[in-house]
Amino acid sequence: MNTVWLAIVVLVAMGFAYQFGTQASRRAAVSSATKLHSLPGHYGMLVALWLGIPALAVILLFALFGDTVVRSLVMGALPPDILALPQAELLTVMQRIQALASGFGVLGEPAAYELSAAERLRTLQTTRDLALVAGVAAAAAAGLVFALRRISPSLRARNEVEAVVKILLIGCSTVAILTTVGIVMSLVGETLRFFSYVSPVDFFFGTVWNPRFVTVGSGSADGYGLLPLLWGTVLIAAIAMLVSLPVGLMIAIYMAEYAPPKLRAVAKPLIEILAGVPTIVYGFFALTIAGPALSGAGALVGLDIRATSALTAGVVMGIMIIPFISSLSDDIITQVPRTMRDGSLGLGATRSETIKRVVLPAALPGIVGAFLLAVSRAIGETMIVVLAAGNAPVLQPNPFESVSTVTVTIVKQLTGDIDFASPQSLVAFALGLTLFVLTLGLNVLALYIVRKYREQYE
């Protein structure tokens, strides 16, 4: 049975339970002539939660363990000689049994034990589905009856609902934290394996990127230098910031301080459409239009600019990032109290002086946050760089030449038929951990700047 549809049915039932709880609380208030402790909506929400949480918990348990239990029961009925087979062959047998149980054919004539196991599997799956429906219905009914019987004017429904919401929020936060910890631990583990092949000094300070086979414990590999990739990443991100920061900030200032309401209502959504364009489209635009255009413009002034270069990738990436900076900065600028503007204008300052000396300093923490968010976005971009930067991992300062970045190299090292025990693939985890640390450093810097200037202007 599809547990998703069953969960949708439970959510619909929660909507009806909300109505039952709301009406029951009002009847209780009328019959006892006593004022309710909480709003009727809180009682309805409490009843809905008592119906939904046990039912959804049953669905989750069946989703996690139902197939495992059925599989164990089917395997327990197989002949001993079949159970003694190697794990790979036993897995093939189970796949044949599942295909027979689903009504699909199998290669060759099925054995008698396979037919018997397939029939047993069908029976157990039917029993599991019936037990799931019965368990969900019983849990929902029990929760509904229990919640309706508890309704009274003195019931602190709001407090209980807020407690449940608080637990859900803590659970969501815990999931996010554990996910981050899991990602970091997986990166650290594989990175340590990589450093058993390649010396950390050669990796972090090497100037040549040419991955090749290295034996364990050799401790030296000149072809795994990070600096060419890191330089390409920083160079493209810097060009993107030089394009997006002035343009985005000027757009935000105009929209927040000068633009008429009608123009703002039309222009701001149009600008933010740029943020919804897929990055592969930007990459195609850079490859077919922006790159040749920049190359032709350079030829007119005597500059040799490659169509696929750091300049091309940086300019197009800057265009992509403009909506992030402009939208966030606009929201921050509009939140500056009107009294600060009025005070400056009342003292004789012009509008431009007010923006420069009052509004922007007050909005600086948010603008810095938007800027660093854009930097993180630029550092992590892949598709534009894949198509527009040329993928040349060479340490050279010329932005008119091709470069490569950390993200592109990660994709390249993990593409195709790879062996995750070789340094050629394990280096991708070391590069990923480097990006993680770099992004973390940007976030720490952003927090420091925001706190410093927030204290100054609050």
Residue pairs with C-beta under 8 A, 6 or more apart in sequence:
1 129
1 132
1 133
3 59
3 62
3 63
3 132
6 59
6 132
6 133
6 136
7 56
7 59
10 51
10 52
10 55
10 56
10 59
10 136
10 140
11 52
13 51
13 52
13 55
13 140
14 48
14 49
14 51
14 52
15 48
17 44
17 47
17 48
17 50
17 51
17 52
17 144
17 147
18 41
18 44
18 45
18 47
18 48
19 44
20 44
20 47
20 144
20 148
21 43
21 44
21 45
21 46
21 47
21 48
21 147
21 148
21 151
22 40
22 41
22 43
22 44
24 43
24 47
24 148
24 151
25 36
25 40
25 43
25 44
25 151
25 157
26 40
28 36
28 151
28 152
28 153
29 35
29 36
29 153
32 152
32 153
34 153
34 154
35 153
36 43
36 153
37 153
37 154
37 155
37 156
37 157
37 158
38 155
38 156
38 157
38 158
38 159
39 158
42 157
42 158
42 161
43 151
43 155
43 157
45 157
45 161
46 147
46 155
46 157
46 160
46 161
47 144
47 147
47 148
47 151
49 147
49 161
49 164
50 143
50 144
50 146
50 147
51 140
51 143
51 144
51 147
52 140
52 143
53 143
53 164
54 139
54 140
54 142
54 143
55 136
55 139
55 140
55 143
57 139
58 132
58 135
58 136
58 139
59 132
59 136
62 128
62 131
62 132
62 135
66 128
66 132
69 128
70 121
70 124
70 125
70 128
71 94
73 120
73 124
74 94
74 97
74 117
74 120
74 121
74 124
75 83
75 90
75 94
77 116
77 117
77 120
78 93
78 113
78 117
79 113
82 90
82 93
82 113
83 90
85 93
93 114
96 106
96 110
96 114
97 114
97 117
97 118
97 121
98 118
98 121
99 105
99 106
100 106
100 110
100 114
100 115
100 118
101 118
101 119
101 121
101 122
101 125
106 114
110 118
151 157
183 436
184 433
184 436
186 429
187 429
187 432
187 433
187 436
188 433
190 426
190 429
190 430
191 426
191 429
191 430
191 433
193 426
194 203
194 423
194 426
194 427
194 429
194 430
195 203
195 430
196 216
196 217
197 214
197 215
197 216
197 218
197 221
197 423
197 426
198 214
198 219
198 220
198 221
198 224
198 423
198 427
199 219
199 220
199 221
202 220
202 221
202 222
202 224
202 225
203 221
203 224
203 225
203 226
203 427
203 430
204 226
205 225
205 226
205 227
206 221
206 222
206 223
206 224
206 225
206 226
206 227
207 225
207 227
207 228
207 395
208 222
208 223
208 225
208 228
209 223
209 224
209 225
209 226
209 228
209 229
209 393
209 404
209 409
210 222
210 223
211 223
211 224
211 413
211 423
211 424
211 427
212 221
212 223
212 424
213 422
213 423
213 424
214 221
214 224
214 423
221 423
224 423
224 427
225 395
226 406
226 431
226 434
227 395
228 393
228 394
228 395
228 403
228 404
229 393
229 404
229 405
229 406
229 409
229 431
230 406
230 434
231 395
231 403
232 310
232 389
232 393
232 403
232 404
232 405
232 406
233 379
233 405
233 406
233 407
235 310
235 314
235 397
235 399
235 403
236 310
236 313
236 314
236 317
236 378
236 385
236 389
236 403
236 405
237 314
237 317
237 375
237 378
237 379
238 314
239 310
239 311
239 313
239 314
239 315
239 317
239 318
239 399
240 314
240 315
240 317
240 318
240 320
240 321
240 374
240 378
241 318
241 321
241 371
241 374
241 375
241 378
242 314
242 318
243 314
243 315
243 317
243 318
243 319
243 321
243 322
244 317
244 318
244 319
244 321
244 322
244 324
244 325
244 374
245 325
245 371
245 374
247 318
247 322
247 326
248 321
248 322
248 323
248 324
248 325
248 326
248 329
248 374
249 325
249 326
249 329
249 367
251 271
251 322
251 326
251 330
252 325
252 326
252 327
252 329
252 330
252 333
253 329
253 333
253 355
253 360
255 264
255 267
255 268
255 326
255 330
256 330
256 333
256 334
257 333
257 351
257 355
257 359
259 267
268 327
268 330
271 322
271 323
271 326
271 327
272 323
272 327
273 323
274 319
274 320
274 322
274 323
275 320
275 323
275 324
275 327
277 320
279 320
279 381
279 382
279 383
279 384
280 383
280 387
282 316
282 317
282 319
282 320
282 383
282 384
283 316
283 383
283 384
283 386
283 387
283 388
284 387
285 316
286 312
286 313
286 315
286 316
286 384
286 387
286 388
287 307
287 308
287 387
287 388
290 312
290 315
290 316
290 388
291 306
291 307
291 308
291 309
291 312
291 388
292 307
294 305
294 307
294 309
294 311
294 312
294 315
295 305
295 306
295 307
297 305
298 304
298 305
298 400
299 305
303 400
304 400
305 311
305 400
306 312
306 390
306 400
306 401
306 402
308 387
308 388
308 389
308 390
308 402
309 388
309 389
309 390
309 399
309 400
309 401
309 402
309 403
310 389
310 399
310 400
310 401
310 402
310 403
311 399
311 400
312 388
312 389
313 384
313 385
313 388
313 389
313 403
314 399
316 384
316 388
317 378
317 381
317 384
317 385
320 381
320 384
321 374
321 377
321 378
324 370
324 373
324 374
324 377
325 370
325 371
325 374
328 366
328 367
328 369
328 370
328 373
329 363
329 366
329 367
329 370
331 366
332 363
332 365
332 366
332 367
332 370
333 359
333 360
333 363
333 367
335 363
335 366
336 358
336 359
336 362
336 363
340 358
340 359
340 362
341 354
341 358
341 359
343 358
344 353
344 354
344 357
344 358
345 351
345 354
349 357
349 358
360 367
361 453
361 457
362 457
364 453
364 457
365 449
365 450
365 451
365 453
365 454
365 457
366 450
368 446
368 449
368 450
368 453
369 446
369 450
372 442
372 443
372 445
372 446
375 442
376 439
376 442
376 443
379 406
379 407
379 435
379 438
379 439
380 407
380 435
380 439
381 407
382 407
382 408
382 411
385 404
385 405
385 407
385 408
386 408
386 411
389 402
389 403
389 404
389 405
389 408
390 401
390 402
390 403
390 404
391 402
391 404
391 408
391 412
392 401
392 402
392 403
392 404
393 403
393 404
393 409
394 401
394 402
394 403
394 404
396 403
406 431
406 434
406 435
407 435
409 428
409 431
410 428
410 431
410 432
413 424
413 425
413 427
413 428
413 431
414 425
414 428
418 424
418 425
419 425
420 426
